[in-house]
Structures are given as structure tokens and as C-alpha cells.
Amino acid sequence: MLTSGLTFLTVLSLFLFGGEVLHGFSFALVIGILIGTYSSIAVAAPMLVAYQDWRTAKARAGQAAVAAPVKREKVRAKG
């Protein structure tokens, strides 16, 4: 957030005070920073949380399989 905010302020100042030559370029950068920040917060963060939950559940299932006692059937002798 700090990096995005500082970069946004810098590019916004270029957009406002940079003149006509930098206007189009800085506008594209402003839009890119906004979309990139939104993507990082609203898309990537929930995906990371879901992935961590999946990994935790997978690890717990693996530990439960190892810790579960093996059921052995009694073999009756013939005769």
C-alpha cells in the first residue's frame, strides 16, 4: 500500500503539473497503478488465503492418515 500510494502521488503530480507532453503517459500510469493496486488487494489476497486454507487442510488430512491406527483383522487358524 505504501509503495502504491507513493507511486500514485508521484504520477498524479506528473499528470497535473507535467504539461501536455506527459499528460497521456502519466494518465496511463495512473490507471495502471489503480488497477494493479485493486488487483493486489481484491483478487490476489483472497486467492492467497484460499490457497493457504487448502494447504492447511491437505496437511491435516495427511497427518490424520499417518496417525490413524491400522486395523488388522484376526486370522483364524484352520484345524
C-alpha positions in Angstrom: 0.0 0.0 0.0 2.8 2.4 0.8 4.6 1.8 -2.5 1.4 2.1 -4.5 0.4 5.2 -2.7 3.7 7.0 -3.1 4.0 6.0 -6.7 0.4 7.1 -7.3 1.1 10.6 -5.8 4.2 10.9 -7.9 2.5 10.0 -11.1 -0.5 12.1 -10.2 1.7 15.2 -9.8 3.2 14.4 -13.2 -0.4 14.2 -14.6 -1.4 17.5 -13.0 1.8 19.6 -13.5 3.7 17.8 -16.2 2.2 19.6 -19.2 0.6 18.3 -22.4 3.6 16.2 -23.3 3.4 14.0 -20.2 -0.4 14.1 -19.9 -1.2 10.9 -21.9 1.7 8.9 -20.4 1.0 9.8 -16.8 -2.7 9.2 -17.3 -1.9 5.6 -18.4 0.3 5.2 -15.4 -2.4 6.4 -13.0 -4.9 4.0 -14.4 -2.3 1.2 -14.3 -1.5 1.9 -10.6 -5.2 2.0 -9.7 -5.9 -1.3 -11.5 -2.8 -3.0 -10.2 -3.5 -2.0 -6.6 -7.1 -3.2 -6.9 -5.9 -6.5 -8.3 -3.4 -7.0 -5.5 -6.0 -6.2 -2.7 -9.2 -7.6 -4.0 -8.1 -10.5 -6.2 -4.7 -11.8 -5.1 -5.2 -11.6 -1.3 -8.3 -13.7 -1.2 -6.7 -16.2 -3.6 -3.7 -16.4 -1.2 -6.0 -17.0 1.8 -7.9 -19.7 -0.1 -4.6 -21.4 -1.1 -3.3 -21.3 2.5 -6.6 -22.9 3.7 -6.3 -25.6 1.1 -2.7 -26.3 2.1 -3.6 -26.5 5.8 -6.5 -28.9 5.1 -4.3 -31.0 2.9 -1.6 -31.2 5.6 -4.1 -32.1 8.3 -5.5 -34.9 6.1 -2.0 -36.2 5.6 -1.3 -36.1 9.3 -4.6 -37.8 10.2 -3.9 -40.6 7.7 -0.4 -41.2 9.3 -1.7 -41.0 12.9 -4.7 -43.3 12.3 -4.2 -46.8 13.7 -4.1 -49.6 11.2 -6.9 -52.0 11.7 -5.7 -55.6 11.5 -8.0 -58.5 11.0 -7.5 -61.5 13.2 -6.7 -64.6 11.2 -8.2 -67.8 12.5 -6.2 -70.9 12.2 -7.9 -73.7 10.4 -8.0 -77.0 12.1 
